[in-house]
Amino acid sequence: MAATNKNIAQKIARGNFRENLYHRLSVIVIHVPLLSEHMDDIPLLMDYFLDVICGEYGVERRQIDAEAVEELQKLSWTGNVRELRNVVERLVILCNGCITVEDVKMYARGLCWMVHCEI
């Protein structure tokens, strides 16, 4: 099994990927859509990640406001589901009780949340 986020057809055309290797790997090609292509799945994924992450940390399961979920659905998610999981983990670690839209605005994006932390 192999996976990439690169356009292999372009790579082959530019001589950056061997076509014979592509044919060896492409027995069954599965297109996995980007998270941005199915934003309606975010609430379900959030629930799943909250269960898993709170269980891993041994903390009470966090709740999340509907407005916070809506705010998450507005984001671009260039890191796809992996990025969403990391954001949920960050929210579990940094938020007490119910996760709010303010928490999402403060902690959901990259290194921006670090300026709010005392290190």
N, C-alpha and C positions, 0 to 999 in steps of 0.2 A: 504494500500500500504506500502511496506517495501523495503528497499534497503540496500545493503552491498557491500563492496569491498573485502570481505573475501570469501574463498573457503569453502562453507557450507558443501560440501561432506567430506572434510578433517576434519572440525570441528566436524561433527557427528561421523566420524570414531574414532576420538581421545576422544570422550565423552565430548566435549566442547560445544555442541549444541544439544538440544533435537530433536530427529528425528520426534516425533509427532508434535512438533511446526513447523518444516519445512513443513510437509505435510499440516498443517493448512494454512500456508502462501503461498504455491506454487501452487495456483489455476492456475494462468497464470504467467509463468516465461518469463521475457523479458531480453535478453542479450543486454546491451548497450556497444558497443565497446569503447575501450580506444581512446583518441585523437591520440595517437601514431599509432593507427591502421588505421587512416584516415586523414593523414597530409594534403591531398589535400583540405580538408575543411577549413584549417586555413585562407586563404584569405577571404572566405565568412564570416566566424565567425568574423574576424577582422573588416570587413566593418560593420557588424551588431553591434558589441560592440562599435566601434567608434561612430556610430550614437547615440546609446543609452547613452553612457557615456558623450559624448559632450553635448547632450541634458540635461542630469541630472545636469551637471555643468554649463550649460548656456554659453558655450564657442563655438567659431567657430569650425566647424568640422575639425579635423586634417586629413591631407593627410599622406600617408605612402609610402615610396619608395619601389619599387619592390625588391631591395636588402634586405631591412629590413624585408619584408615578407619572403623572402627566408631564412634569418637568423633565423627567428622564426620557420620555418619549420624544422630546424636542431636540435632544442631542444627536450628534452625527454618528457616533459609535464607529469610528474608523478602526478601532481594535476589535470590533465585532463582539461576540459573546464573551470572549476572554476579558475584554475591557469592562463589560457590564459586570462580570463576576468580581473583578478587582474593585470596582466602585462599590458594589454591595458589601464586600468585605471591609472596605474602608469605612463605610457608613456604620456597619456593625461595631467596629472598633471605636469610632469617634463619637457616636451618638448614644445617648441614654434614652430608653423608653421608645417612644414613637418617632420614626424618621419623618421629618417635615420637609416642605419645599425649601425652606431656608437652609436646612442641612444639605440638601442636594445642590443648591446653588453654591454653597461654601466648599463642599468636599468632592463633588463629582468630577471635576475637571483637572486632569494632570497635576502639575506641581502647584497650581494656584492655591490649593488647600494648605500647603506648607507655610504660607505666610501667616496663617491664622494660628499656627501651633507655636508654643513656646518650646524651643529646643534647648 
